[in-house]
Amino acid sequence: MIRFFREHVFHNVGLKLMALAIALLLWMAVARDPVAEMAVTVPLEFHHVPDYLEISSDSLPQVQIRVRGPAHALREAAPADVHALLDLSNAKPGEITYELTARQIHLPAGVNVVQVIPSLVRINFDTRAMRMIPVRPRVVGTFASGYRISHIVCDPSSIAIVGPKKRVEAIEDAITDPVDATGVVDQATFTTHLFVPDPLVRIVHSEPVHVTVSVTRPERPGRD
């Protein structure tokens, strides 16, 4: 019996007591940490979007996630630690409703989902389209008496846009920021930027536009 205690109980007794003390401290820390709840608002993350599709919904909701877990875990969780993931690999043109459940939520260890709001998300999809549209300059300003704008040239004169097909087809032209040609005599070139009046339609190569304004004074009748 003495040999048993010596070999199995008192062997490395210091290490065993230290391990017991650590386990006791960990248990006390967990036992004293209350369970808490909080709400986290995050954007939807879209994964595996088919290359030929575009999301054509005017707006997409933020997702509010109510989570529960140890208070210290919730306090230490950063916004980047919580994700709402939506797999769009099976999406096709049209309107599709997706269910949001705990399976779509990525959380830190030890934290659980209580509720996802909204639980359903409806998204519109359209085929991706690209086409060329003209550039329309906006030139403003005042000129010396008798002078007027005779010619305006844009470089480039047209640009490519891409986005949901129906929205791309509805765009007539790309408009420049206002160019103030006040005081120009003869000719001047200005550098400006373009605007497309649809947030879901993108300019393929968004580069500055050069607008050349020519100003002349018409000859008076009867003058040689």
HULINDA-V542641 format. One record per run of one state. SS is the DSSP state (H for helix, E for strand, L for the rest). FROM is the first residue (numbers start at 1). TO is the last residue. If there is no record, write none. Layout:
ss=SS from=FROM to=TO
ss=SS from=FROM to=TO
This chain:
ss=L from=1 to=1
ss=H from=2 to=9
ss=L from=10 to=12
ss=H from=13 to=32
ss=L from=33 to=34
ss=E from=35 to=42
ss=L from=43 to=43
ss=E from=44 to=47
ss=L from=48 to=52
ss=E from=53 to=55
ss=L from=56 to=62
ss=E from=63 to=70
ss=H from=71 to=76
ss=L from=77 to=78
ss=H from=79 to=81
ss=L from=82 to=82
ss=E from=83 to=87
ss=L from=88 to=93
ss=E from=94 to=99
ss=L from=100 to=101
ss=H from=102 to=104
ss=E from=105 to=106
ss=L from=107 to=111
ss=E from=112 to=117
ss=L from=118 to=119
ss=E from=120 to=136
ss=L from=137 to=138
ss=E from=139 to=140
ss=L from=141 to=146
ss=E from=147 to=155
ss=L from=156 to=157
ss=E from=158 to=164
ss=H from=165 to=170
ss=L from=171 to=172
ss=E from=173 to=176
ss=L from=177 to=178
ss=E from=179 to=180
ss=L from=181 to=185
ss=E from=186 to=192
ss=L from=193 to=193
ss=E from=194 to=195
ss=L from=196 to=201
ss=E from=202 to=203
ss=L from=204 to=208
ss=E from=209 to=217
ss=L from=218 to=224
